[in-house]
């Protein structure tokens, strides 16, 4: 990937694109991966926006190469095909067959029945189900604007007989059906895939718009991509399989932590989901959010910063007497207690240690009526965990900040250093004068704060997990229900719950970060081109359904390949008509073979008639 900067004659600005070169049947082509906007819009954020985004493009290339090398995919082009026949083929008439994998899950989730059922209460005469199918297929196979998607609808083997106006009219209805569609998906996930909503992961991200002025939900806020464009916030709940459960949109300037309570109300009202354990990042779990979770008799698992903790918690973490040492084999990801007394320095095995306590703690809760903040005492299970691997990473990550801070101090400059990571290691002293006239700036001398560095190093590798989740003790009778909320605010599960179980619950949070990456890098949820709020909501609803199906597709092949690898294989699973309604398919790889074995597709066939294709497409819908 590389950065392309194009001068704009009308505005005298320079537009940046991340592009990528690729080959189709030996012919080199180029495509736009992402429209970054204008160079001039980033001047306040970066000294050299062009250099910054060149590095981004370089990094993405490295990430993509890594993903492609992570699991070897053997490509078996059908080399016995008649070369002259292929050369005579009209590749402009090439049609995609990979979408039948999406179709399989679309129909397994009974989305066709949902749309057709809802359509009966309208005066619509066109095929709304086909429109919705096209929106989902294209979002995964070749994401584009609604106009771009409509213009490419002929690339699928199934006829898509509708007009552009029908696409936008369908979006208007999708807006009205949002809650019932999300509820339908959840019900089908429970029936078809045995979804368990006891453990729910939550996080927030945002998506930008190709507009300059904020309006309605589209507001300027803290962009996750450091963009100046107006954005919209999306809070997302995900189950323990990594499949999204529900979402809700918020104004772009909404604080992340203010989205959790409304989203919990949404899943409670729309999905009838209750008795859940919310796993979220420490920045999300304010006192108000924790208090709300407890008031609704739910559980939570969050991390707690050690460096920002009070003196009592810091002393508890530093006290080495109660730690239990563990082995954590990297590949098997299993845990095993070992004898105490073996030290980190003498054991070559990657070492971790941990300890736990049940401890009353105070949280700040705001009274909704009076606005006053008061401290509320709650009971909490706290687990401190240490990893040598995390400690080494923290030390390495800090090296750059230390070097910049020391270089700044050595320079003798008195200006404010615009780098938070380095700033925290810089302190200033006021130099006493002998009566001569010196400016205030001349009296300031910066120096490196060794004490701050020592404090940071002391807690490298440690993190604390806080939760109200407990399990059965040895000898306890099983509960009559899956879970129970106790009077002392603990959320009890009908099984034993070890400290390792709690840590594993929290570690699953990385899945939702990966999910957000998929929405931006592969499904292209943004930029958003709609202006009406109803259309914006409908756009994200269709994207949400696409995301659910994408996750199910990954799991169908046991997550052996990355999202990018799977999508690229489905894109390449295409055929070209070369004579008498016979299509030739010239691509086959390990991923397509896995789908053949799992779902009974027939990607391995080199030649297929229209009748063959019709049978395969129909089979996928009925499976």
C-alpha positions, 0 to 999 in steps of 0.5 A: 500500500502507498499514499497518493496525494492529488491536487484539487484544482477548485479548492487548492487543497490536496486530497490523500488516498491510501492505494494498493496495487494488485493483479487481475489475470496478469494485468496490474491494477490499482484501487483506493483502500481509503480516502483520508481527506485533505492534507490541509485538514490535518495540519493542526494534528500533525507537523507533516500529515503526508509523512504521517500517513505514508507511515500508516500505509507502510504499516498497513502493508506490513500488517497485511503481509503478516496476515497473509504469511500467518497461515499458508494458503495454497492456491491451486489455479485450474491450470488444465483449462484451455488457455485459448478458451480463457483468453477468448472469454469476456472478463467484463462479464465476470460474476461472483460465486463466493457470495453463496457463503454469505447467502448460506448464513443469511438464510440460516438466520431466516433474514429472508423470512423476516423481511418478507413478513414485514413487507406484508404490512406495507404497500411495497411491490418490489422485492425487498428481500433481494435489496437487503440481500444485495446490501449484505452481499456487497458489504462483505464482498465489495463494500461501496456506497449505496449507489456504487453497490447498486451499479455493481449488482449484476456481478452476482449470479442471481438476478437483482431486478430492482431500481435504485429508488428501491434501495433507498426506500428499503433503507427507510423501512429498515430504520423502522424495523431496527429493534425487531430485526436485532431481536430476530437476529438474537433469537436465531443466534440462540436457536441456530448457534446456541448463543449464551448472553451471560457474558457480554463484552462492551466497547465504543468506537466512532465512524467519520462522515465526508462532510465539513460541518457538524449537524444533528448526530454528526458531531466533532468528537474524540476520533479514534482515527484522529480525524477532523471530520464529524463523527458518530459514536457506536456502542457495541455488545458482543457475546463470548463467541465474538459475534455482535449482539446489539448496538446503539448510535450516539452523537459524535461528541458523546463521552464513551462512558455515557453510552453504556447505560443506554445500551444496557437499557436497549438490550434489556428492553429490545432483547429481553436480556438480563442477568448478564456479566458486562466486561469492559475497559477501565475507562468505561466503568465509572462509579455511575456505570458500576452502580447501575449494573449492581442496581439491575442485579448484573455482574461486571469484570473490569481492569483497574490501573495500578499506577492510578490506584490509591496507596492501599491498593499499591501496597497490596500489589507490592506485597509479595507474600501472598502471590501464587506462581503459575506456568502459562504455556504460550501455545496451549493457553492453559494454566497450572499451579507450580510450587511456590518459591521458584523465582522469576529470574531462575525459571526459564519458563514464561512466568506469571503470578497472581493473588486475590482478595475480597475487599470493600471498596468505595465508588463515586455515584451521582444522584440523578435527581440532585446531581450530587456525588456521593461515595457508595461502599460495595463489595468486590473481588480483586485479582492482581496479575503479573506477567514478565512478558507484559513487564518487558513490553512496558519497558520497551514501550517506554524507551522512546518516551524516556529518550525524548525526555532526556534529549529535551532536558539536555537541550536546555529548552524551556518550552512546553514539550508537546508529548504526554508520554515524555512530559511526565518524566520532565520536571522544572525547578525555579533557579534562584537569582542574585538580583539581576533582572531575569525573565520568568522563562530564564529562571526555569530549568527542566530536569529528568524525574528519576523518581517518576520513572522508578515508580512506573518501573515498580508496577511494570507487568501488573494489572488488577481485575475488579469484579463482583462475579463469584461461583459455587464453593466446594460443597455448595448445592447447585443453584436452581437458576443459571445465576443469582444476585446476592444481597452483598452485591455479588453475582453468583454463577451456578459453577465454580469460578476461579481467578483464572476464569475471571482473567480469561473473561477479561482477556476476551475483550480483545475480540471486540477490538478486533471486531471494530478493526473488521468494520473499518478495514474490511467492511468499510462502515465508514466514511458514511455518505448519508445525511438523514438520520433515518438513513444513517441508522439503516446504513449501520443496521445493514452493516451490523447484520453484515458483521454478524454474518462475517463472524459466523463465516470465520467460525465456519472454517474454525477461524484458521484464516484471517478475515482479510484472507477469507474475504479475498478468497470469496472475492476471487471465487468468480466465473466467466461465461465463455460459450453456450451458458457455460461458466469457467472458474479459474480460482481455488484455494485452501479456504474455498476447499474448507467451505466445500468440506464444511457446507457442501459448496462446489467451488472446486468445479472448473466448469458449470452451467447455469443449471448447475449454478442455480442448483448450488445457489438453491442448495445454500439457501435451503441448507 
